[in-house]
Amino acid sequence: MRQCVKDVRKYNFPHRTVVKWNALDNGIVAAHSLHNFKEKLDKWRHGDRTL
C-alpha cells in the first residue's frame, strides 16, 4: 500500500479499509451471502474469533 502525501487521500475509503479487509479471516471474506458475511463479521468483531 502506498503512503499518502496529502490528507485528502489519507482519509478516503480505499485507503482506510484495505488494512482492515486484509486482516479478516478467509472464512469471512468467502461468505456465501451478504447475510452470512454480516453474521461472521459481527462474531469476529465481538471477540468470537473461532469460526
mmCIF file of the N, C-alpha and C atoms, coordinates in Angstrom:
data_MODEL
# 
_entry.id   MODEL 
# 
loop_
_atom_site.group_PDB 
_atom_site.id 
_atom_site.type_symbol 
_atom_site.label_atom_id 
_atom_site.label_alt_id 
_atom_site.label_comp_id 
_atom_site.label_asym_id 
_atom_site.label_entity_id 
_atom_site.label_seq_id 
_atom_site.pdbx_PDB_ins_code 
_atom_site.Cartn_x 
_atom_site.Cartn_y 
_atom_site.Cartn_z 
_atom_site.occupancy 
_atom_site.B_iso_or_equiv 
_atom_site.pdbx_formal_charge 
_atom_site.auth_seq_id 
_atom_site.auth_comp_id 
_atom_site.auth_asym_id 
_atom_site.auth_atom_id 
_atom_site.pdbx_PDB_model_num 
ATOM 1   N N  . MET A 1 1  ? 0.837   -1.174  0.000  1.00 0.00 ? 1  MET A N  1 
ATOM 2   C CA . MET A 1 1  ? 0.000   0.000   0.000  1.00 0.00 ? 1  MET A CA 1 
ATOM 3   C C  . MET A 1 1  ? 0.886   1.242   0.000  1.00 0.00 ? 1  MET A C  1 
ATOM 4   N N  . ARG A 1 2  ? 0.566   2.156   -0.856 1.00 0.00 ? 2  ARG A N  1 
ATOM 5   C CA . ARG A 1 2  ? 1.380   3.357   -0.969 1.00 0.00 ? 2  ARG A CA 1 
ATOM 6   C C  . ARG A 1 2  ? 1.038   4.353   0.131  1.00 0.00 ? 2  ARG A C  1 
ATOM 7   N N  . GLN A 1 3  ? 2.028   5.128   0.529  1.00 0.00 ? 3  GLN A N  1 
ATOM 8   C CA . GLN A 1 3  ? 1.802   6.170   1.524  1.00 0.00 ? 3  GLN A CA 1 
ATOM 9   C C  . GLN A 1 3  ? 1.199   7.389   0.851  1.00 0.00 ? 3  GLN A C  1 
ATOM 10  N N  . CYS A 1 4  ? 0.381   8.105   1.586  1.00 0.00 ? 4  CYS A N  1 
ATOM 11  C CA . CYS A 1 4  ? -0.269  9.297   1.053  1.00 0.00 ? 4  CYS A CA 1 
ATOM 12  C C  . CYS A 1 4  ? 0.492   10.537  1.475  1.00 0.00 ? 4  CYS A C  1 
ATOM 13  N N  . VAL A 1 5  ? 0.626   11.430  0.537  1.00 0.00 ? 5  VAL A N  1 
ATOM 14  C CA . VAL A 1 5  ? 1.311   12.688  0.817  1.00 0.00 ? 5  VAL A CA 1 
ATOM 15  C C  . VAL A 1 5  ? 0.312   13.727  1.301  1.00 0.00 ? 5  VAL A C  1 
ATOM 16  N N  . LYS A 1 6  ? -0.878  13.711  0.740  1.00 0.00 ? 6  LYS A N  1 
ATOM 17  C CA . LYS A 1 6  ? -1.900  14.697  1.092  1.00 0.00 ? 6  LYS A CA 1 
ATOM 18  C C  . LYS A 1 6  ? -2.964  14.058  1.980  1.00 0.00 ? 6  LYS A C  1 
ATOM 19  N N  . ASP A 1 7  ? -3.523  14.860  2.871  1.00 0.00 ? 7  ASP A N  1 
ATOM 20  C CA . ASP A 1 7  ? -4.544  14.362  3.782  1.00 0.00 ? 7  ASP A CA 1 
ATOM 21  C C  . ASP A 1 7  ? -5.816  13.924  3.058  1.00 0.00 ? 7  ASP A C  1 
ATOM 22  N N  . VAL A 1 8  ? -6.077  14.507  1.912  1.00 0.00 ? 8  VAL A N  1 
ATOM 23  C CA . VAL A 1 8  ? -7.296  14.158  1.171  1.00 0.00 ? 8  VAL A CA 1 
ATOM 24  C C  . VAL A 1 8  ? -7.294  12.669  0.827  1.00 0.00 ? 8  VAL A C  1 
ATOM 25  N N  . ARG A 1 9  ? -6.185  12.170  0.361  1.00 0.00 ? 9  ARG A N  1 
ATOM 26  C CA . ARG A 1 9  ? -6.104  10.754  0.004  1.00 0.00 ? 9  ARG A CA 1 
ATOM 27  C C  . ARG A 1 9  ? -5.975  9.861   1.229  1.00 0.00 ? 9  ARG A C  1 
ATOM 28  N N  . LYS A 1 10 ? -5.411  10.375  2.299  1.00 0.00 ? 10 LYS A N  1 
ATOM 29  C CA . LYS A 1 10 ? -5.199  9.579   3.504  1.00 0.00 ? 10 LYS A CA 1 
ATOM 30  C C  . LYS A 1 10 ? -6.516  9.111   4.110  1.00 0.00 ? 10 LYS A C  1 
ATOM 31  N N  . TYR A 1 11 ? -7.555  9.922   3.985  1.00 0.00 ? 11 TYR A N  1 
ATOM 32  C CA . TYR A 1 11 ? -8.827  9.617   4.635  1.00 0.00 ? 11 TYR A CA 1 
ATOM 33  C C  . TYR A 1 11 ? -9.898  9.105   3.676  1.00 0.00 ? 11 TYR A C  1 
ATOM 34  N N  . ASN A 1 12 ? -9.544  8.771   2.439  1.00 0.00 ? 12 ASN A N  1 
ATOM 35  C CA . ASN A 1 12 ? -10.572 8.257   1.547  1.00 0.00 ? 12 ASN A CA 1 
ATOM 36  C C  . ASN A 1 12 ? -10.859 6.783   1.838  1.00 0.00 ? 12 ASN A C  1 
ATOM 37  N N  . PHE A 1 13 ? -11.962 6.284   1.308  1.00 0.00 ? 13 PHE A N  1 
ATOM 38  C CA . PHE A 1 13 ? -12.453 4.957   1.654  1.00 0.00 ? 13 PHE A CA 1 
ATOM 39  C C  . PHE A 1 13 ? -11.457 3.826   1.401  1.00 0.00 ? 13 PHE A C  1 
ATOM 40  N N  . PRO A 1 14 ? -10.888 3.706   0.211  1.00 0.00 ? 14 PRO A N  1 
ATOM 41  C CA . PRO A 1 14 ? -9.980  2.567   -0.017 1.00 0.00 ? 14 PRO A CA 1 
ATOM 42  C C  . PRO A 1 14 ? -8.769  2.564   0.905  1.00 0.00 ? 14 PRO A C  1 
ATOM 43  N N  . HIS A 1 15 ? -8.222  3.711   1.155  1.00 0.00 ? 15 HIS A N  1 
ATOM 44  C CA . HIS A 1 15 ? -7.022  3.763   1.987  1.00 0.00 ? 15 HIS A CA 1 
ATOM 45  C C  . HIS A 1 15 ? -7.330  3.363   3.438  1.00 0.00 ? 15 HIS A C  1 
ATOM 46  N N  . ARG A 1 16 ? -8.515  3.697   3.923  1.00 0.00 ? 16 ARG A N  1 
ATOM 47  C CA . ARG A 1 16 ? -8.888  3.349   5.293  1.00 0.00 ? 16 ARG A CA 1 
ATOM 48  C C  . ARG A 1 16 ? -9.236  1.885   5.459  1.00 0.00 ? 16 ARG A C  1 
ATOM 49  N N  . THR A 1 17 ? -9.734  1.252   4.412  1.00 0.00 ? 17 THR A N  1 
ATOM 50  C CA . THR A 1 17 ? -10.293 -0.083  4.584  1.00 0.00 ? 17 THR A CA 1 
ATOM 51  C C  . THR A 1 17 ? -9.409  -1.240  4.127  1.00 0.00 ? 17 THR A C  1 
ATOM 52  N N  . VAL A 1 18 ? -8.381  -1.001  3.353  1.00 0.00 ? 18 VAL A N  1 
ATOM 53  C CA . VAL A 1 18 ? -7.556  -2.093  2.827  1.00 0.00 ? 18 VAL A CA 1 
ATOM 54  C C  . VAL A 1 18 ? -6.915  -2.891  3.960  1.00 0.00 ? 18 VAL A C  1 
ATOM 55  N N  . VAL A 1 19 ? -6.342  -2.229  4.929  1.00 0.00 ? 19 VAL A N  1 
ATOM 56  C CA . VAL A 1 19 ? -5.681  -2.929  6.034  1.00 0.00 ? 19 VAL A CA 1 
ATOM 57  C C  . VAL A 1 19 ? -6.701  -3.734  6.835  1.00 0.00 ? 19 VAL A C  1 
ATOM 58  N N  . LYS A 1 20 ? -7.868  -3.163  7.080  1.00 0.00 ? 20 LYS A N  1 
ATOM 59  C CA . LYS A 1 20 ? -8.904  -3.873  7.842  1.00 0.00 ? 20 LYS A CA 1 
ATOM 60  C C  . LYS A 1 20 ? -9.430  -5.081  7.062  1.00 0.00 ? 20 LYS A C  1 
ATOM 61  N N  . TRP A 1 21 ? -9.633  -4.922  5.756  1.00 0.00 ? 21 TRP A N  1 
ATOM 62  C CA . TRP A 1 21 ? -10.120 -6.031  4.931  1.00 0.00 ? 21 TRP A CA 1 
ATOM 63  C C  . TRP A 1 21 ? -9.108  -7.164  4.907  1.00 0.00 ? 21 TRP A C  1 
ATOM 64  N N  . ASN A 1 22 ? -7.836  -6.835  4.775  1.00 0.00 ? 22 ASN A N  1 
ATOM 65  C CA . ASN A 1 22 ? -6.797  -7.856  4.724  1.00 0.00 ? 22 ASN A CA 1 
ATOM 66  C C  . ASN A 1 22 ? -6.620  -8.575  6.057  1.00 0.00 ? 22 ASN A C  1 
ATOM 67  N N  . ALA A 1 23 ? -7.073  -7.985  7.155  1.00 0.00 ? 23 ALA A N  1 
ATOM 68  C CA . ALA A 1 23 ? -6.958  -8.610  8.470  1.00 0.00 ? 23 ALA A CA 1 
ATOM 69  C C  . ALA A 1 23 ? -8.061  -9.649  8.711  1.00 0.00 ? 23 ALA A C  1 
ATOM 70  N N  . LEU A 1 24 ? -9.097  -9.649  7.883  1.00 0.00 ? 24 LEU A N  1 
ATOM 71  C CA . LEU A 1 24 ? -10.200 -10.595 8.064  1.00 0.00 ? 24 LEU A CA 1 
ATOM 72  C C  . LEU A 1 24 ? -9.775  -12.005 7.686  1.00 0.00 ? 24 LEU A C  1 
ATOM 73  N N  . ASP A 1 25 ? -10.397 -12.991 8.335  1.00 0.00 ? 25 ASP A N  1 
ATOM 74  C CA . ASP A 1 25 ? -10.160 -14.395 8.011  1.00 0.00 ? 25 ASP A CA 1 
ATOM 75  C C  . ASP A 1 25 ? -10.747 -14.717 6.639  1.00 0.00 ? 25 ASP A C  1 
ATOM 76  N N  . ASN A 1 26 ? -10.204 -15.706 5.989  1.00 0.00 ? 26 ASN A N  1 
ATOM 77  C CA . ASN A 1 26 ? -10.713 -16.118 4.674  1.00 0.00 ? 26 ASN A CA 1 
ATOM 78  C C  . ASN A 1 26 ? -12.149 -16.617 4.755  1.00 0.00 ? 26 ASN A C  1 
ATOM 79  N N  . GLY A 1 27 ? -12.529 -17.203 5.872  1.00 0.00 ? 27 GLY A N  1 
ATOM 80  C CA . GLY A 1 27 ? -13.896 -17.681 6.031  1.00 0.00 ? 27 GLY A CA 1 
ATOM 81  C C  . GLY A 1 27 ? -14.919 -16.564 6.018  1.00 0.00 ? 27 GLY A C  1 
ATOM 82  N N  . ILE A 1 28 ? -14.538 -15.405 6.485  1.00 0.00 ? 28 ILE A N  1 
ATOM 83  C CA . ILE A 1 28 ? -15.436 -14.252 6.478  1.00 0.00 ? 28 ILE A CA 1 
ATOM 84  C C  . ILE A 1 28 ? -15.527 -13.681 5.071  1.00 0.00 ? 28 ILE A C  1 
ATOM 85  N N  . VAL A 1 29 ? -14.389 -13.517 4.439  1.00 0.00 ? 29 VAL A N  1 
ATOM 86  C CA . VAL A 1 29 ? -14.350 -12.918 3.104  1.00 0.00 ? 29 VAL A CA 1 
ATOM 87  C C  . VAL A 1 29 ? -15.074 -13.791 2.084  1.00 0.00 ? 29 VAL A C  1 
ATOM 88  N N  . ALA A 1 30 ? -14.985 -15.092 2.231  1.00 0.00 ? 30 ALA A N  1 
ATOM 89  C CA . ALA A 1 30 ? -15.583 -16.016 1.268  1.00 0.00 ? 30 ALA A CA 1 
ATOM 90  C C  . ALA A 1 30 ? -16.989 -16.450 1.663  1.00 0.00 ? 30 ALA A C  1 
ATOM 91  N N  . ALA A 1 31 ? -17.691 -15.649 2.412  1.00 0.00 ? 31 ALA A N  1 
ATOM 92  C CA . ALA A 1 31 ? -19.056 -15.984 2.826  1.00 0.00 ? 31 ALA A CA 1 
ATOM 93  C C  . ALA A 1 31 ? -19.954 -16.121 1.596  1.00 0.00 ? 31 ALA A C  1 
ATOM 94  N N  . HIS A 1 32 ? -20.953 -16.980 1.691  1.00 0.00 ? 32 HIS A N  1 
ATOM 95  C CA . HIS A 1 32 ? -21.810 -17.299 0.548  1.00 0.00 ? 32 HIS A CA 1 
ATOM 96  C C  . HIS A 1 32 ? -22.880 -16.243 0.296  1.00 0.00 ? 32 HIS A C  1 
ATOM 97  N N  . SER A 1 33 ? -23.219 -15.450 1.294  1.00 0.00 ? 33 SER A N  1 
ATOM 98  C CA . SER A 1 33 ? -24.244 -14.426 1.108  1.00 0.00 ? 33 SER A CA 1 
ATOM 99  C C  . SER A 1 33 ? -23.908 -13.214 1.976  1.00 0.00 ? 33 SER A C  1 
ATOM 100 N N  . LEU A 1 34 ? -24.562 -12.128 1.704  1.00 0.00 ? 34 LEU A N  1 
ATOM 101 C CA . LEU A 1 34 ? -24.336 -10.912 2.481  1.00 0.00 ? 34 LEU A CA 1 
ATOM 102 C C  . LEU A 1 34 ? -24.748 -11.119 3.935  1.00 0.00 ? 34 LEU A C  1 
ATOM 103 N N  . HIS A 1 35 ? -25.848 -11.807 4.137  1.00 0.00 ? 35 HIS A N  1 
ATOM 104 C CA . HIS A 1 35 ? -26.311 -12.088 5.497  1.00 0.00 ? 35 HIS A CA 1 
ATOM 105 C C  . HIS A 1 35 ? -25.284 -12.923 6.262  1.00 0.00 ? 35 HIS A C  1 
ATOM 106 N N  . ASN A 1 36 ? -24.754 -13.937 5.619  1.00 0.00 ? 36 ASN A N  1 
ATOM 107 C CA . ASN A 1 36 ? -23.747 -14.799 6.228  1.00 0.00 ? 36 ASN A CA 1 
ATOM 108 C C  . ASN A 1 36 ? -22.481 -13.996 6.537  1.00 0.00 ? 36 ASN A C  1 
ATOM 109 N N  . PHE A 1 37 ? -22.077 -13.126 5.618  1.00 0.00 ? 37 PHE A N  1 
ATOM 110 C CA . PHE A 1 37 ? -20.908 -12.274 5.821  1.00 0.00 ? 37 PHE A CA 1 
ATOM 111 C C  . PHE A 1 37 ? -21.095 -11.385 7.053  1.00 0.00 ? 37 PHE A C  1 
ATOM 112 N N  . LYS A 1 38 ? -22.265 -10.780 7.173  1.00 0.00 ? 38 LYS A N  1 
ATOM 113 C CA . LYS A 1 38 ? -22.531 -9.886  8.312  1.00 0.00 ? 38 LYS A CA 1 
ATOM 114 C C  . LYS A 1 38 ? -22.515 -10.647 9.636  1.00 0.00 ? 38 LYS A C  1 
ATOM 115 N N  . GLU A 1 39 ? -23.091 -11.848 9.644  1.00 0.00 ? 39 GLU A N  1 
ATOM 116 C CA . GLU A 1 39 ? -23.078 -12.652 10.873 1.00 0.00 ? 39 GLU A CA 1 
ATOM 117 C C  . GLU A 1 39 ? -21.659 -13.001 11.294 1.00 0.00 ? 39 GLU A C  1 
ATOM 118 N N  . LYS A 1 40 ? -20.850 -13.450 10.342 1.00 0.00 ? 40 LYS A N  1 
ATOM 119 C CA . LYS A 1 40 ? -19.467 -13.820 10.644 1.00 0.00 ? 40 LYS A CA 1 
ATOM 120 C C  . LYS A 1 40 ? -18.648 -12.602 11.061 1.00 0.00 ? 40 LYS A C  1 
ATOM 121 N N  . LEU A 1 41 ? -18.883 -11.477 10.414 1.00 0.00 ? 41 LEU A N  1 
ATOM 122 C CA . LEU A 1 41 ? -18.167 -10.252 10.754 1.00 0.00 ? 41 LEU A CA 1 
ATOM 123 C C  . LEU A 1 41 ? -18.510 -9.790  12.173 1.00 0.00 ? 41 LEU A C  1 
ATOM 124 N N  . ASP A 1 42 ? -19.780 -9.860  12.535 1.00 0.00 ? 42 ASP A N  1 
ATOM 125 C CA . ASP A 1 42 ? -20.183 -9.488  13.896 1.00 0.00 ? 42 ASP A CA 1 
ATOM 126 C C  . ASP A 1 42 ? -19.535 -10.386 14.938 1.00 0.00 ? 42 ASP A C  1 
ATOM 127 N N  . LYS A 1 43 ? -19.499 -11.692 14.673 1.00 0.00 ? 43 LYS A N  1 
ATOM 128 C CA . LYS A 1 43 ? -18.841 -12.607 15.611 1.00 0.00 ? 43 LYS A CA 1 
ATOM 129 C C  . LYS A 1 43 ? -17.365 -12.291 15.732 1.00 0.00 ? 43 LYS A C  1 
ATOM 130 N N  . TRP A 1 44 ? -16.724 -11.998 14.607 1.00 0.00 ? 44 TRP A N  1 
ATOM 131 C CA . TRP A 1 44 ? -15.296 -11.685 14.598 1.00 0.00 ? 44 TRP A CA 1 
ATOM 132 C C  . TRP A 1 44 ? -15.023 -10.382 15.341 1.00 0.00 ? 44 TRP A C  1 
ATOM 133 N N  . ARG A 1 45 ? -15.878 -9.397  15.131 1.00 0.00 ? 45 ARG A N  1 
ATOM 134 C CA . ARG A 1 45 ? -15.694 -8.098  15.782 1.00 0.00 ? 45 ARG A CA 1 
ATOM 135 C C  . ARG A 1 45 ? -15.877 -8.157  17.290 1.00 0.00 ? 45 ARG A C  1 
ATOM 136 N N  . HIS A 1 46 ? -16.790 -8.992  17.748 1.00 0.00 ? 46 HIS A N  1 
ATOM 137 C CA . HIS A 1 46 ? -17.133 -9.033  19.169 1.00 0.00 ? 46 HIS A CA 1 
ATOM 138 C C  . HIS A 1 46 ? -16.358 -10.085 19.933 1.00 0.00 ? 46 HIS A C  1 
ATOM 139 N N  . GLY A 1 47 ? -15.261 -10.541 19.361 1.00 0.00 ? 47 GLY A N  1 
ATOM 140 C CA . GLY A 1 47 ? -14.356 -11.376 20.132 1.00 0.00 ? 47 GLY A CA 1 
ATOM 141 C C  . GLY A 1 47 ? -14.434 -12.873 19.906 1.00 0.00 ? 47 GLY A C  1 
ATOM 142 N N  . ASP A 1 48 ? -15.462 -13.349 19.208 1.00 0.00 ? 48 ASP A N  1 
ATOM 143 C CA . ASP A 1 48 ? -15.550 -14.782 18.944 1.00 0.00 ? 48 ASP A CA 1 
ATOM 144 C C  . ASP A 1 48 ? -14.776 -15.067 17.664 1.00 0.00 ? 48 ASP A C  1 
ATOM 145 N N  . ARG A 1 49 ? -13.462 -15.177 17.759 1.00 0.00 ? 49 ARG A N  1 
ATOM 146 C CA . ARG A 1 49 ? -12.598 -15.299 16.583 1.00 0.00 ? 49 ARG A CA 1 
ATOM 147 C C  . ARG A 1 49 ? -12.504 -16.744 16.089 1.00 0.00 ? 49 ARG A C  1 
ATOM 148 N N  . THR A 1 50 ? -13.230 -17.658 16.693 1.00 0.00 ? 50 THR A N  1 
ATOM 149 C CA . THR A 1 50 ? -13.228 -19.040 16.226 1.00 0.00 ? 50 THR A CA 1 
ATOM 150 C C  . THR A 1 50 ? -14.434 -19.239 15.324 1.00 0.00 ? 50 THR A C  1 
ATOM 151 N N  . LEU A 1 51 ? -14.203 -19.362 14.051 1.00 0.00 ? 51 LEU A N  1 
ATOM 152 C CA . LEU A 1 51 ? -15.319 -19.519 13.098 1.00 0.00 ? 51 LEU A CA 1 
ATOM 153 C C  . LEU A 1 51 ? -15.515 -20.948 12.822 1.00 0.00 ? 51 LEU A C  1 
# 
